[in-house]
C-alpha cells in the first residue's frame, strides 16, 4: 500500500504483480493479506511453490525417501516442508481424501487437482512450475483441463476437507471480520466469470 501511495504521489508506475507463496496449504497471503491490493488495484500474482515441493502431488504419502531433498538439513531443519512435517499425519489424511476426489470425480492426479484449485482463484495470474522431468511438466499442464471441471460442489467438498480458510481481517469501522477473497463456506463467490457463473 505504501508503494502505491508513493507511486501516486510521484506520478510513477505502481506495482502490477506480486510473487507470492500460494497453494492448498499456504493461503494467508493471497486470500487475506493482499485482499485490499486485489480489490482496489487489481494487482496480479505470480504464484510459487504451488505443489509445496511435491507434498501436494502426494509424493510423500508413503514416507520421505532417504534421497529426498527433504532429508537435507539446513540450520538443523529440513528444507521448506517443516510445516508439513509438523502436521504430516493430519495433512496426509487430507491429501488422501483429495486424491480420492481427483481420481474418482475428476479423472486426474492429485498434482493436477492442486494446481487447478489455484487456477480457479481470479487473483492468480501465473503459476511457476518447477518440474525436474518433462513428464512432470506435461502432467502439470493438464491442470488447465481439470480447472474447467471444478464446480461449486467440488470446491465446497475440497474446502470441507482442507478446513484451513484464513480468518478475515477486522474492519475497524464496525469491528466485524471481513470475508477473505476466497471463502466458499461463507458464500463468497470468488470465481467471478469462473466455471460455474
Secondary structure, 3 states (H helix, E strand, C coil): CHHHHHHHHHCCCCCCEEEEECCCCCCHHHHHHCHHHHHHHCCEEEEECCCHHHHHHCCCCCCCCCCCHHHCEECCEECCCHHHHHCHHHHHHHHHHHHHHHHHHCCCCHHHHHHHHHHCCCCCCEECCCCCCHHHHHHHHCHHHHHCCCCHHHHHHHHHHHCCCCCCCEECCCCEECCCCCCHHHCCCCCCCCCCC
